[in-house]
């Protein structure tokens, strides 16, 4: 009977290992998708299309990994108590000897199962940590995209500021504006607008704002 129970515990731990191997592959695939997103030139569009799917997958995988936590804890606790002879059934034989439910050979076998159960706990913690790291990366990409969009809008507003100001200034109906009577004032104004705009575009491109 003890051998049967021991084998059942081993099967449970093996299934937990297989489950965590599968979820580990899912975590790796999610991490790779985030790498592809971060390398995309059109980050805003990629985030809009892929982020909801990735976030849903992160939540689903995390829920699945957490759901086995109580099973892993119980198995580790039971196997540990068996190793310490805190759980055992003893039966006295007619010859005066005592027969244990978990014999010595079974306990040796369960020692390996107990070590594997502890490894399952470590794997679970590692995968939860990797999922947390993936969530942080997605959040970082979203923040980076918002910052980039803000910089782009700020750059466009700055580029349009000087032409808008000059057009508004010389569009006013003042009777006395000496520049209007200068020879070449029109060419000078247009050249100034082009020069200032080109300079701002060069600066913002160097800073990768546009």
C-alpha positions as CSV (number, residue, x, y, z in Angstrom):
1,X,0.0,0.0,0.0
2,X,2.8,2.4,0.9
3,X,4.5,1.7,-2.5
4,X,1.2,2.6,-4.3
5,X,0.9,5.8,-2.4
6,X,4.5,6.7,-3.0
7,X,4.1,6.1,-6.8
8,X,1.0,8.2,-6.8
9,X,2.9,11.1,-5.2
10,X,5.6,10.7,-7.7
11,X,3.1,10.8,-10.5
12,X,1.6,14.0,-9.1
13,X,5.0,15.7,-8.8
14,X,5.9,14.6,-12.4
15,X,2.7,16.1,-13.7
16,X,3.5,19.4,-11.8
17,X,6.9,19.4,-13.4
18,X,5.4,18.8,-16.9
19,X,2.9,21.6,-16.3
20,X,5.6,24.1,-15.3
21,X,7.7,23.1,-18.3
22,X,4.8,24.0,-20.5
23,X,4.1,27.2,-18.8
24,X,7.8,28.0,-18.9
25,X,7.7,27.7,-22.7
26,X,4.7,30.1,-22.7
27,X,6.7,32.6,-20.7
28,X,9.6,32.3,-23.0
29,X,7.4,32.9,-26.1
30,X,5.8,36.0,-24.4
31,X,9.3,37.3,-23.6
32,X,10.3,36.8,-27.3
33,X,7.1,38.6,-28.5
34,X,8.0,41.6,-26.3
35,X,11.5,41.6,-27.8
36,X,9.9,41.8,-31.3
37,X,7.7,44.7,-30.1
38,X,10.6,46.6,-28.7
39,X,12.5,46.4,-32.0
40,X,9.6,47.6,-34.0
41,X,9.9,50.9,-35.8
42,X,6.2,51.7,-35.4
43,X,5.9,51.0,-31.7
44,X,2.6,52.8,-31.3
45,X,0.8,50.6,-33.8
46,X,2.4,47.4,-32.5
47,X,1.4,48.2,-28.9
48,X,-2.1,49.0,-30.0
49,X,-2.4,45.7,-31.8
50,X,-0.4,43.3,-29.6
51,X,-0.4,44.7,-26.1
52,X,-4.0,43.6,-25.1
53,X,-3.2,40.1,-26.3
54,X,0.1,39.9,-24.4
55,X,-1.4,41.3,-21.2
56,X,-4.3,38.8,-21.3
57,X,-1.8,36.0,-21.8
58,X,0.4,37.2,-18.9
59,X,-2.7,37.2,-16.7
60,X,-3.8,33.8,-17.8
61,X,-0.4,32.2,-17.4
62,X,0.2,33.8,-14.0
63,X,-3.2,32.5,-12.8
64,X,-2.4,29.0,-13.9
65,X,1.0,29.1,-12.2
66,X,-0.4,30.5,-9.0
67,X,-3.2,27.9,-9.0
68,X,-0.8,25.0,-8.4
69,X,0.9,26.8,-5.5
70,X,-1.3,25.1,-2.9
71,X,-0.8,21.7,-4.5
72,X,2.9,22.1,-4.5
73,X,2.9,23.3,-0.9
74,X,0.8,20.3,0.3
75,X,2.9,17.8,-1.6
76,X,6.1,19.2,-0.2
77,X,4.7,19.2,3.3
78,X,3.4,15.7,3.1
79,X,6.6,14.3,1.6
80,X,8.7,16.1,4.2
81,X,6.6,14.7,7.0
82,X,6.9,11.2,5.6
83,X,10.7,11.7,5.5
84,X,10.6,12.7,9.2
85,X,8.4,9.7,10.0
86,X,5.7,12.1,11.2
87,X,3.2,10.4,8.9
88,X,3.2,6.6,8.9
89,X,0.9,3.7,9.8
90,X,2.4,0.9,11.8
91,X,1.0,-2.6,12.1
92,X,2.2,-5.2,14.6
93,X,2.8,-8.7,13.2
94,X,2.2,-11.9,15.2
95,X,5.9,-12.4,15.5
96,X,6.2,-9.1,17.3
97,X,7.8,-7.1,14.5
98,X,6.3,-3.8,13.3
99,X,5.3,-3.3,9.7
100,X,5.3,0.3,8.4
101,X,3.1,1.7,5.7
102,X,6.1,3.5,4.2
103,X,9.0,1.1,4.3
104,X,12.6,2.1,4.1
105,X,12.8,1.5,0.3
106,X,9.7,3.6,-0.2
107,X,11.1,6.4,1.9
108,X,14.3,6.4,-0.1
109,X,12.2,6.7,-3.3
110,X,10.1,9.4,-1.8
111,X,13.2,11.4,-0.8
112,X,13.9,11.9,-4.5
113,X,10.2,12.9,-5.1
114,X,10.5,15.3,-2.2
115,X,13.5,17.0,-3.7
116,X,11.7,17.2,-7.0
117,X,8.7,18.8,-5.2
118,X,11.1,21.4,-3.8
119,X,12.5,22.0,-7.2
120,X,8.9,22.5,-8.5
121,X,8.4,25.3,-5.9
122,X,11.6,26.9,-7.1
123,X,10.5,26.7,-10.7
124,X,7.2,28.2,-9.8
125,X,8.8,31.2,-8.1
126,X,11.2,31.7,-11.0
127,X,8.4,31.7,-13.5
128,X,6.4,34.1,-11.5
129,X,9.4,36.4,-11.3
130,X,9.9,36.1,-15.1
131,X,6.2,37.0,-15.6
132,X,6.7,40.0,-13.3
133,X,9.7,41.0,-15.4
134,X,7.6,40.7,-18.6
135,X,4.9,42.9,-17.2
136,X,7.5,45.5,-16.3
137,X,8.9,45.4,-19.8
138,X,5.4,45.9,-21.3
139,X,4.8,48.8,-18.9
140,X,8.2,50.3,-19.9
141,X,7.4,50.0,-23.6
142,X,4.1,51.8,-23.0
143,X,5.7,54.6,-21.0
144,X,8.4,54.9,-23.7
145,X,5.8,55.1,-26.4
146,X,3.9,57.8,-24.5
147,X,7.1,59.8,-23.9
148,X,8.1,59.5,-27.6
149,X,4.6,60.6,-28.7
150,X,4.8,63.6,-26.3
151,X,8.2,64.6,-27.6
152,X,7.0,64.3,-31.2
153,X,4.0,66.6,-30.5
154,X,6.3,69.0,-28.7
155,X,8.7,69.1,-31.6
156,X,6.0,69.8,-34.1
157,X,4.5,72.5,-32.0
158,X,8.0,74.1,-31.6
159,X,8.6,73.9,-35.4
160,X,5.3,75.6,-36.2
161,X,5.8,78.3,-33.5
162,X,8.1,80.6,-35.5
163,X,6.2,80.6,-38.8
164,X,2.9,81.1,-37.0
165,X,4.3,84.0,-35.0
166,X,5.7,85.8,-38.0
167,X,2.6,85.2,-40.1
168,X,0.5,86.5,-37.3
169,X,2.8,89.5,-36.7
170,X,2.9,90.7,-40.3
171,X,-0.8,89.9,-40.8
172,X,-1.8,92.7,-38.4
173,X,-3.0,96.0,-39.9
174,X,-0.5,98.4,-38.6
175,X,-0.1,101.7,-40.5
176,X,3.6,102.0,-39.7
177,X,5.7,98.8,-40.2
178,X,9.1,99.8,-41.7
179,X,10.1,96.3,-42.6
180,X,7.3,96.2,-45.2
181,X,9.1,98.8,-47.2
182,X,12.5,97.3,-47.1
183,X,13.9,95.9,-50.3
184,X,14.0,92.2,-50.2
185,X,12.1,92.0,-47.0
186,X,9.8,89.2,-48.4
187,X,12.8,87.1,-49.4
188,X,14.4,87.8,-46.0
189,X,11.3,86.7,-44.1
190,X,10.8,83.5,-46.1
191,X,14.5,82.7,-45.8
192,X,14.4,83.3,-42.0
193,X,11.4,81.0,-41.6
194,X,13.1,78.3,-43.7
195,X,16.4,78.6,-41.8
196,X,14.8,78.4,-38.3
197,X,12.5,75.5,-39.3
198,X,15.4,73.6,-40.9
199,X,17.6,74.2,-37.8
200,X,14.8,73.0,-35.4
201,X,14.2,69.9,-37.6
202,X,18.0,69.1,-37.5
203,X,18.1,69.5,-33.7
204,X,15.0,67.3,-33.1
205,X,16.2,64.6,-35.5
206,X,19.5,64.5,-33.7
207,X,17.6,64.0,-30.4
208,X,15.3,61.5,-32.2
209,X,12.2,63.4,-31.3
210,X,11.0,63.2,-34.9
